[in-house]
């Protein structure tokens, strides 16, 4: 284990992680450096099977990266996969938290959350982009997860993981930030991270940060429907799509996806809106009030009323 002060950014997914990684967490002007790539963090820390994982091997690799960090910079290990994965219900989030505690006993933990219906919609959109083919209702309404971990609403009951990190690292070493703060006032969002990491208010300017530039583009209702249809019929089979009817090579997939992309400008806005509204209504229907109690507990844990950001309490 290392006694060096590090910032551990553990997710959640779809909360501006890519922006933080691209513009803040590897930016020496703000005192941060990322000594390990996201892929390396996943392969070395997050993904190894518990029966194969070696703390000694992992620690050796982490220490090797930390030795290369220039004095005065805070190392950041940022991987939203540390909070588990939404497509598999975050089944391994506790296991990963325990690994991080052993590797970085003095780590400071940043957890970013987002209103549940919005984050679920964003995760479903990403599922389709990555090759998924089932409807949002089938994606959310899992009948049997006894054999394979699948989507689980409990993954977004934030108090569960937040409470565990607070108990393991200490409440004072865990910062929770609703993503909604970023969308309203990105400079305040960054300032809170800076103050948490350094222990003192940030006095500088953020003029060079592209605070209005998001790195992951949204998807229209038409594109979502077309991608789902193509994934089901000709999509390449992968871990989230095992039943494509007539899987074609990537070359042909790209060709048909390209045709669908060219059709986007001629699709009326009301068509896109109607498709997205139907998906949003299904998410709202299946979510119901299941997050209310969790949001009340989370508000108490973090000392912030989530109602002001649109969370149901």
C-alpha contacts under 8 A as a table, 3 or more apart, distances in Angstrom:
res1	aa1	res2	aa2	distance
1	X	59	X	6.27
1	X	102	X	5.99
1	X	103	X	4.58
1	X	104	X	6.00
1	X	105	X	6.97
2	X	63	X	7.25
2	X	103	X	6.36
2	X	104	X	5.68
2	X	105	X	7.09
2	X	106	X	7.92
3	X	104	X	6.89
3	X	105	X	6.81
3	X	106	X	6.04
4	X	104	X	7.68
4	X	106	X	7.09
4	X	107	X	7.96
5	X	74	X	7.01
5	X	75	X	7.63
5	X	106	X	6.13
5	X	107	X	5.92
5	X	108	X	7.51
6	X	74	X	5.96
6	X	75	X	5.16
6	X	76	X	5.90
6	X	77	X	7.53
6	X	104	X	7.40
6	X	106	X	7.42
6	X	107	X	5.11
6	X	108	X	6.24
7	X	74	X	7.13
7	X	75	X	6.36
7	X	76	X	4.75
7	X	77	X	6.30
7	X	78	X	7.99
7	X	107	X	5.88
7	X	108	X	4.91
7	X	109	X	5.98
7	X	110	X	7.24
7	X	197	X	6.83
8	X	76	X	5.99
8	X	77	X	5.03
8	X	78	X	5.97
8	X	107	X	6.37
8	X	108	X	5.87
8	X	109	X	4.70
8	X	110	X	6.05
9	X	76	X	7.25
9	X	77	X	6.14
9	X	78	X	4.45
9	X	79	X	6.35
9	X	80	X	7.24
9	X	109	X	5.90
9	X	110	X	4.67
9	X	111	X	6.20
10	X	78	X	6.09
10	X	79	X	5.52
10	X	80	X	4.99
10	X	81	X	6.93
10	X	82	X	4.82
10	X	83	X	5.45
10	X	109	X	7.23
10	X	110	X	6.41
10	X	111	X	5.77
10	X	112	X	7.90
11	X	15	X	7.21
11	X	17	X	6.87
11	X	78	X	7.73
11	X	79	X	6.39
11	X	80	X	3.69
11	X	81	X	6.76
11	X	82	X	6.60
11	X	83	X	5.63
11	X	110	X	7.76
11	X	111	X	5.62
11	X	112	X	5.74
11	X	113	X	7.62
12	X	15	X	6.16
12	X	17	X	7.95
12	X	80	X	5.36
12	X	81	X	7.72
12	X	83	X	5.94
12	X	111	X	6.63
12	X	112	X	5.65
12	X	113	X	5.90
13	X	16	X	7.95
13	X	17	X	7.10
13	X	80	X	5.41
13	X	81	X	7.43
13	X	83	X	8.00
13	X	85	X	7.59
13	X	86	X	7.58
13	X	119	X	7.96
13	X	123	X	7.71
14	X	17	X	6.80
14	X	114	X	7.98
14	X	119	X	6.32
14	X	122	X	6.59
14	X	123	X	6.92
15	X	112	X	6.20
15	X	113	X	6.40
15	X	114	X	6.35
15	X	119	X	7.82
15	X	179	X	5.57
16	X	19	X	5.42
16	X	20	X	6.46
16	X	179	X	7.22
16	X	214	X	7.66
17	X	20	X	5.18
17	X	21	X	6.17
17	X	79	X	7.89
17	X	80	X	6.90
18	X	21	X	5.07
18	X	22	X	6.01
18	X	215	X	6.57
18	X	216	X	7.80
19	X	22	X	5.20
19	X	23	X	5.90
19	X	24	X	7.59
19	X	214	X	6.46
19	X	215	X	6.10
20	X	23	X	5.53
20	X	24	X	5.08
20	X	25	X	5.92
21	X	24	X	5.98
21	X	25	X	5.00
21	X	26	X	6.46
21	X	78	X	7.02
22	X	25	X	6.88
22	X	26	X	6.71
23	X	26	X	6.67
23	X	27	X	6.40
23	X	209	X	6.64
23	X	210	X	7.73
24	X	27	X	5.17
24	X	30	X	7.06
24	X	32	X	7.10
24	X	209	X	7.92
25	X	32	X	5.27
25	X	33	X	5.84
25	X	34	X	6.22
25	X	76	X	6.23
25	X	78	X	7.82
26	X	32	X	5.54
26	X	33	X	4.31
26	X	34	X	5.12
26	X	76	X	7.84
27	X	30	X	5.78
27	X	31	X	6.71
27	X	32	X	5.43
27	X	33	X	6.09
28	X	31	X	4.68
28	X	32	X	5.14
28	X	33	X	6.10
28	X	73	X	6.99
29	X	32	X	7.50
30	X	194	X	7.94
31	X	72	X	7.10
31	X	73	X	4.87
31	X	74	X	6.01
32	X	73	X	5.42
32	X	74	X	4.90
32	X	75	X	6.01
32	X	76	X	6.59
33	X	69	X	7.46
33	X	73	X	6.37
33	X	74	X	6.16
33	X	75	X	5.05
33	X	76	X	5.98
34	X	37	X	7.15
34	X	75	X	5.63
34	X	76	X	5.02
34	X	77	X	6.31
34	X	78	X	7.81
35	X	65	X	5.63
35	X	66	X	6.52
35	X	68	X	7.58
35	X	69	X	6.82
35	X	75	X	6.38
35	X	76	X	7.16
35	X	77	X	7.51
36	X	40	X	6.23
36	X	41	X	6.47
36	X	65	X	6.76
36	X	77	X	6.99
37	X	40	X	5.16
37	X	41	X	6.27
38	X	41	X	5.10
38	X	42	X	6.26
38	X	78	X	6.99
38	X	79	X	5.87
39	X	42	X	5.13
39	X	43	X	6.13
40	X	43	X	5.09
40	X	44	X	5.71
40	X	45	X	7.82
41	X	44	X	5.30
41	X	45	X	5.29
41	X	46	X	6.55
41	X	77	X	7.63
41	X	79	X	7.12
42	X	45	X	5.53
42	X	46	X	4.64
42	X	47	X	5.48
42	X	79	X	7.52
42	X	81	X	7.15
43	X	46	X	6.32
43	X	47	X	5.41
43	X	48	X	6.59
44	X	47	X	6.93
44	X	48	X	6.80
44	X	58	X	6.22
45	X	48	X	6.83
45	X	58	X	6.74
45	X	96	X	7.52
45	X	99	X	7.37
46	X	81	X	7.18
46	X	82	X	6.30
46	X	96	X	5.85
48	X	52	X	6.34
48	X	53	X	5.47
49	X	52	X	5.22
49	X	53	X	5.90
50	X	53	X	5.12
53	X	58	X	7.98
54	X	57	X	5.37
54	X	58	X	6.16
55	X	58	X	5.07
55	X	59	X	5.77
55	X	99	X	7.78
55	X	103	X	7.64
56	X	59	X	5.14
56	X	60	X	6.10
57	X	60	X	5.17
57	X	61	X	6.42
58	X	61	X	5.24
58	X	62	X	6.22
59	X	62	X	5.01
59	X	63	X	5.96
59	X	103	X	6.22
60	X	63	X	5.20
60	X	64	X	6.19
61	X	64	X	5.10
61	X	65	X	6.49
62	X	65	X	5.23
62	X	66	X	6.24
63	X	66	X	4.98
63	X	67	X	6.14
64	X	67	X	5.36
64	X	68	X	7.07
65	X	68	X	5.52
65	X	69	X	7.16
66	X	69	X	5.30
66	X	75	X	7.38
69	X	73	X	6.97
69	X	75	X	7.09
70	X	73	X	6.06
79	X	82	X	5.66
80	X	83	X	5.90
80	X	84	X	7.52
81	X	84	X	5.08
81	X	85	X	5.84
82	X	93	X	6.46
82	X	96	X	6.07
82	X	97	X	7.25
83	X	90	X	6.60
83	X	92	X	8.00
83	X	93	X	5.00
83	X	96	X	7.57
83	X	97	X	7.86
83	X	161	X	7.93
84	X	88	X	7.75
84	X	89	X	7.21
84	X	90	X	3.81
84	X	91	X	6.36
84	X	92	X	5.65
84	X	93	X	4.53
84	X	96	X	7.90
85	X	88	X	5.52
85	X	89	X	6.11
85	X	90	X	4.71
85	X	91	X	7.68
86	X	89	X	4.85
86	X	90	X	5.69
86	X	123	X	7.16
86	X	151	X	5.95
86	X	152	X	7.41
86	X	155	X	6.81
87	X	90	X	7.71
87	X	123	X	7.94
87	X	127	X	7.70
87	X	150	X	5.68
87	X	151	X	4.84
87	X	152	X	7.98
88	X	91	X	6.44
88	X	149	X	4.81
88	X	150	X	3.99
88	X	151	X	5.02
88	X	152	X	7.20
89	X	149	X	6.45
89	X	150	X	5.48
89	X	151	X	4.43
89	X	152	X	4.39
89	X	153	X	7.26
89	X	154	X	7.35
89	X	155	X	5.40
90	X	93	X	5.46
90	X	152	X	7.74
90	X	155	X	5.62
91	X	94	X	7.78
91	X	149	X	6.81
92	X	95	X	5.27
92	X	96	X	6.34
93	X	96	X	5.23
93	X	97	X	6.19
93	X	161	X	7.64
94	X	97	X	4.97
94	X	98	X	6.23
94	X	161	X	7.53
94	X	164	X	7.88
95	X	98	X	5.26
95	X	99	X	6.43
96	X	99	X	5.03
96	X	100	X	6.24
97	X	100	X	5.13
97	X	101	X	6.27
97	X	165	X	7.10
98	X	101	X	5.13
98	X	102	X	6.46
99	X	102	X	5.32
99	X	103	X	6.18
100	X	103	X	5.04
100	X	104	X	5.66
100	X	105	X	7.53
101	X	104	X	5.20
101	X	105	X	4.85
101	X	106	X	7.88
101	X	107	X	7.47
101	X	168	X	7.22
101	X	169	X	7.09
102	X	105	X	5.63
104	X	107	X	5.08
105	X	169	X	7.31
106	X	169	X	7.45
107	X	169	X	7.35
107	X	173	X	7.41
108	X	169	X	7.61
108	X	173	X	4.93
108	X	174	X	6.03
108	X	175	X	7.97
108	X	197	X	7.31
109	X	165	X	7.84
109	X	169	X	7.84
109	X	173	X	6.15
109	X	174	X	4.66
109	X	175	X	6.22
110	X	174	X	5.94
110	X	175	X	4.93
110	X	176	X	6.09
110	X	177	X	7.65
110	X	193	X	7.95
111	X	162	X	7.69
111	X	174	X	7.45
111	X	175	X	6.22
111	X	176	X	4.92
111	X	177	X	6.42
112	X	176	X	5.76
112	X	177	X	4.83
112	X	178	X	5.67
112	X	179	X	6.16
113	X	158	X	7.54
113	X	176	X	7.28
113	X	177	X	6.29
113	X	178	X	4.82
113	X	179	X	5.79
114	X	118	X	7.22
114	X	119	X	5.98
114	X	178	X	5.55
114	X	179	X	5.23
114	X	180	X	6.73
115	X	118	X	5.68
115	X	119	X	6.20
115	X	178	X	7.98
115	X	309	X	7.69
115	X	310	X	6.82
115	X	311	X	5.44
116	X	119	X	5.16
116	X	120	X	5.97
116	X	156	X	6.44
116	X	291	X	7.68
116	X	311	X	7.47
117	X	120	X	5.21
117	X	121	X	6.22
117	X	280	X	7.74
117	X	283	X	6.45
117	X	284	X	6.54
117	X	287	X	7.37
118	X	121	X	5.15
118	X	122	X	6.26
119	X	122	X	5.00
119	X	123	X	6.08
120	X	123	X	4.99
120	X	124	X	6.10
120	X	283	X	7.57
121	X	124	X	5.13
121	X	125	X	6.19
121	X	279	X	7.85
121	X	280	X	6.95
121	X	283	X	7.31
122	X	125	X	5.09
122	X	126	X	6.24
123	X	126	X	5.03
123	X	127	X	6.10
124	X	127	X	4.84
124	X	128	X	6.39
124	X	136	X	6.89
124	X	139	X	7.83
125	X	128	X	5.26
125	X	129	X	6.29
125	X	219	X	7.07
125	X	224	X	7.03
126	X	129	X	4.90
126	X	130	X	6.14
127	X	130	X	5.24
127	X	131	X	6.54
127	X	132	X	5.26
127	X	240	X	7.82
128	X	131	X	5.22
128	X	132	X	4.41
128	X	133	X	6.43
128	X	224	X	6.83
128	X	227	X	6.65
128	X	228	X	5.99
128	X	231	X	7.90
129	X	132	X	7.05
129	X	224	X	7.82
129	X	227	X	7.09
130	X	240	X	7.94
131	X	227	X	7.82
131	X	228	X	7.54
131	X	231	X	5.56
131	X	235	X	6.68
131	X	236	X	7.33
131	X	237	X	7.80
131	X	238	X	7.45
131	X	240	X	6.76
131	X	241	X	6.22
132	X	228	X	6.62
132	X	231	X	6.39
132	X	232	X	7.74
132	X	240	X	5.62
132	X	241	X	5.33
133	X	228	X	4.83
133	X	229	X	6.92
133	X	231	X	5.43
133	X	232	X	5.04
133	X	241	X	6.48
134	X	138	X	6.09
134	X	139	X	6.27
134	X	228	X	7.27
134	X	232	X	7.84
135	X	138	X	5.25
135	X	139	X	6.10
136	X	139	X	4.89
136	X	140	X	6.15
136	X	279	X	6.66
136	X	282	X	7.34
136	X	283	X	7.46
137	X	140	X	5.35
137	X	141	X	5.78
137	X	282	X	6.60
137	X	283	X	7.56
137	X	286	X	7.92
138	X	141	X	5.15
138	X	142	X	6.67
139	X	142	X	6.72
139	X	151	X	6.91
140	X	151	X	6.24
140	X	152	X	7.39
140	X	153	X	7.76
140	X	283	X	7.90
140	X	286	X	7.54
141	X	286	X	7.66
142	X	145	X	6.97
142	X	150	X	7.20
142	X	151	X	6.97
142	X	152	X	7.73
144	X	147	X	7.62
145	X	148	X	5.37
145	X	149	X	5.50
145	X	150	X	6.11
146	X	149	X	7.39
152	X	155	X	5.72
153	X	156	X	5.79
153	X	157	X	7.12
153	X	287	X	7.79
154	X	157	X	4.97
155	X	158	X	7.11
156	X	291	X	7.86
157	X	160	X	6.25
157	X	291	X	6.18
157	X	294	X	5.39
157	X	295	X	7.29
158	X	161	X	5.83
158	X	162	X	6.07
158	X	294	X	6.65
158	X	295	X	7.33
158	X	298	X	6.52
159	X	162	X	5.02
159	X	163	X	5.54
159	X	294	X	5.83
159	X	295	X	7.26
159	X	297	X	6.19
159	X	298	X	4.78
159	X	301	X	7.43
160	X	163	X	5.41
160	X	164	X	6.39
161	X	164	X	5.07
161	X	165	X	6.24
162	X	165	X	5.26
162	X	166	X	6.14
162	X	176	X	7.98
162	X	298	X	7.70
162	X	301	X	7.88
163	X	166	X	5.11
163	X	167	X	6.14
163	X	301	X	7.26
164	X	167	X	5.10
164	X	168	X	6.18
165	X	168	X	5.10
165	X	169	X	5.77
165	X	170	X	7.34
165	X	171	X	7.83
165	X	174	X	7.08
166	X	169	X	5.46
166	X	170	X	4.75
166	X	171	X	4.37
166	X	172	X	7.75
166	X	173	X	7.40
166	X	174	X	6.11
167	X	170	X	5.48
167	X	171	X	6.76
169	X	173	X	6.09
169	X	174	X	7.13
170	X	173	X	5.40
170	X	174	X	6.89
171	X	174	X	5.49
172	X	175	X	7.72
175	X	196	X	7.22
175	X	302	X	7.88
176	X	302	X	6.50
177	X	181	X	7.36
177	X	189	X	7.65
178	X	181	X	5.84
178	X	182	X	7.72
178	X	309	X	7.90
179	X	182	X	5.33
179	X	183	X	6.77
180	X	183	X	5.09
180	X	184	X	6.27
180	X	309	X	6.26
181	X	184	X	5.17
181	X	185	X	5.73
181	X	186	X	6.74
181	X	188	X	7.40
181	X	189	X	5.95
181	X	309	X	8.00
182	X	185	X	5.25
182	X	186	X	4.19
182	X	187	X	7.55
182	X	188	X	7.42
182	X	189	X	5.26
182	X	190	X	7.95
183	X	186	X	6.19
185	X	188	X	5.48
185	X	189	X	6.52
186	X	189	X	4.97
186	X	190	X	6.29
186	X	211	X	6.02
187	X	190	X	5.17
187	X	191	X	5.97
187	X	206	X	7.13
187	X	211	X	7.49
188	X	191	X	4.95
188	X	192	X	6.16
189	X	192	X	5.37
189	X	193	X	6.60
190	X	193	X	5.14
190	X	194	X	6.18
191	X	194	X	5.00
191	X	195	X	6.08
191	X	201	X	7.48
191	X	202	X	5.96
192	X	195	X	5.19
192	X	196	X	6.09
193	X	196	X	5.15
193	X	197	X	6.10
194	X	197	X	5.17
194	X	198	X	6.01
194	X	199	X	7.96
194	X	200	X	7.93
194	X	201	X	7.36
194	X	202	X	6.12
195	X	198	X	5.30
195	X	199	X	5.24
195	X	200	X	4.99
195	X	201	X	4.87
195	X	202	X	5.84
196	X	199	X	5.40
196	X	200	X	7.40
198	X	201	X	7.93
206	X	209	X	5.50
207	X	210	X	7.86
210	X	213	X	5.39
211	X	214	X	7.89
214	X	217	X	7.25
219	X	223	X	6.33
219	X	224	X	6.46
220	X	223	X	5.18
220	X	224	X	6.11
220	X	272	X	5.93
220	X	276	X	7.66
221	X	224	X	5.06
221	X	225	X	6.27
221	X	271	X	7.38
221	X	272	X	4.26
221	X	273	X	6.58
221	X	274	X	7.65
221	X	275	X	5.06
221	X	276	X	5.17
222	X	225	X	5.19
222	X	226	X	6.11
222	X	264	X	7.17
222	X	267	X	7.35
222	X	271	X	7.21
222	X	272	X	5.44
222	X	275	X	7.12
223	X	226	X	5.10
223	X	227	X	5.89
223	X	260	X	7.02
223	X	261	X	7.17
223	X	264	X	7.02
224	X	227	X	5.25
224	X	228	X	6.13
225	X	228	X	5.19
225	X	229	X	6.21
225	X	275	X	7.95
226	X	229	X	5.10
226	X	230	X	6.11
226	X	260	X	6.79
227	X	230	X	5.10
227	X	231	X	5.87
227	X	257	X	7.21
228	X	231	X	5.04
228	X	232	X	6.14
229	X	232	X	5.19
229	X	233	X	6.24
230	X	233	X	5.11
230	X	234	X	5.52
230	X	235	X	5.85
230	X	256	X	7.94
230	X	257	X	7.80
231	X	234	X	5.76
231	X	235	X	3.92
231	X	236	X	7.19
231	X	241	X	7.74
231	X	244	X	6.46
232	X	235	X	6.05
232	X	241	X	7.92
232	X	243	X	7.09
232	X	244	X	4.73
232	X	245	X	6.32
233	X	244	X	5.34
233	X	245	X	4.82
233	X	246	X	5.70
233	X	247	X	6.99
234	X	244	X	5.96
234	X	245	X	6.26
234	X	246	X	4.81
234	X	247	X	4.32
234	X	248	X	5.45
234	X	253	X	7.05
235	X	244	X	5.73
235	X	246	X	7.43
235	X	247	X	5.10
235	X	248	X	6.34
235	X	253	X	6.49
236	X	241	X	7.76
236	X	244	X	6.99
236	X	247	X	5.08
236	X	248	X	6.06
236	X	249	X	6.64
236	X	250	X	6.93
236	X	253	X	7.59
237	X	240	X	7.76
237	X	241	X	5.25
237	X	242	X	5.23
237	X	243	X	6.90
237	X	244	X	6.17
237	X	247	X	6.58
238	X	241	X	5.15
238	X	242	X	6.02
239	X	242	X	6.64
241	X	244	X	6.62
244	X	247	X	5.61
248	X	251	X	7.96
248	X	252	X	6.16
248	X	253	X	6.35
249	X	252	X	5.56
249	X	253	X	6.27
250	X	253	X	4.88
250	X	254	X	5.94
251	X	254	X	5.33
251	X	255	X	6.40
252	X	255	X	4.93
252	X	256	X	6.40
253	X	256	X	5.38
253	X	257	X	6.06
254	X	257	X	5.03
254	X	258	X	5.89
255	X	258	X	5.09
255	X	259	X	6.54
256	X	259	X	5.11
256	X	260	X	6.44
257	X	260	X	5.06
257	X	261	X	6.18
258	X	261	X	4.98
258	X	262	X	6.32
259	X	262	X	5.18
259	X	263	X	6.55
260	X	263	X	5.24
260	X	264	X	6.79
261	X	264	X	5.43
262	X	265	X	6.94
263	X	266	X	5.76
263	X	267	X	6.82
264	X	267	X	5.49
265	X	268	X	8.00
267	X	271	X	6.84
267	X	272	X	7.36
268	X	271	X	5.50
268	X	272	X	6.87
269	X	272	X	5.20
269	X	273	X	6.07
270	X	273	X	4.97
270	X	274	X	5.93
271	X	274	X	5.16
271	X	275	X	6.32
272	X	275	X	5.32
272	X	276	X	6.27
273	X	276	X	5.19
273	X	277	X	5.89
274	X	277	X	5.08
274	X	278	X	6.21
275	X	278	X	5.28
275	X	279	X	6.52
276	X	279	X	5.12
276	X	280	X	6.07
277	X	280	X	4.99
277	X	281	X	5.99
278	X	281	X	5.16
278	X	282	X	6.33
279	X	282	X	5.18
279	X	283	X	6.33
280	X	283	X	5.10
280	X	284	X	6.18
281	X	284	X	5.03
281	X	285	X	6.02
282	X	285	X	4.99
282	X	286	X	6.17
283	X	286	X	5.33
283	X	287	X	5.89
284	X	287	X	5.09
284	X	288	X	5.93
285	X	288	X	5.39
287	X	290	X	6.01
287	X	291	X	7.46
288	X	291	X	7.82
289	X	292	X	5.51
289	X	312	X	7.51
290	X	293	X	7.19
290	X	294	X	7.98
291	X	294	X	5.27
291	X	295	X	6.03
291	X	312	X	7.09
291	X	313	X	7.59
292	X	295	X	5.15
292	X	296	X	6.30
292	X	311	X	7.96
292	X	312	X	5.39
292	X	313	X	4.32
293	X	296	X	5.13
293	X	297	X	6.32
293	X	313	X	6.55
294	X	297	X	5.12
294	X	298	X	5.97
295	X	298	X	4.89
295	X	299	X	6.00
295	X	306	X	7.00
295	X	311	X	7.04
295	X	312	X	6.97
295	X	313	X	5.75
296	X	299	X	5.16
296	X	300	X	6.52
296	X	306	X	7.88
296	X	313	X	5.60
297	X	300	X	5.18
297	X	301	X	6.21
298	X	301	X	4.94
298	X	302	X	6.16
299	X	302	X	5.46
299	X	303	X	5.70
299	X	304	X	5.09
299	X	305	X	5.20
299	X	306	X	5.83
300	X	303	X	5.13
300	X	304	X	6.85
300	X	305	X	7.76
305	X	308	X	6.23
306	X	309	X	5.40
306	X	310	X	6.86
306	X	311	X	5.57
306	X	312	X	7.92
306	X	313	X	7.81
307	X	310	X	5.24
307	X	311	X	5.01
307	X	312	X	6.28
307	X	313	X	6.46
308	X	311	X	7.39
